[in-house]
């Protein structure tokens, strides 16, 4: 998760120049929650066969909703979440 924060927080902040700090903090908080749900809770339920792409898509959607609520800019929030999560996924794969 720390790598995801290093990658995603600056991207999200860049998408919302008037609210960088608020959205950066939202990003850090919601990433923590999605990480726990996807890696800890699902692991406890033995859903280890859940494809990683489905998990990433769900995290992207959940994070986009949080950014939309925080920023009141749903379109920008969904694009920002997709870009940040894709970047994190690619960097994590390297």
Secondary structure, DSSP 8 states (H G I E B T S, - for coil): -HHHHHHHHHHHHHH-GGGHHHHHHHHHHHHHHHHIIIIIIHHHTT-TTS-HHHHHHHHHHHHHHHHHHHHS-HHHHHHHHHHHHHHHHHHHH-
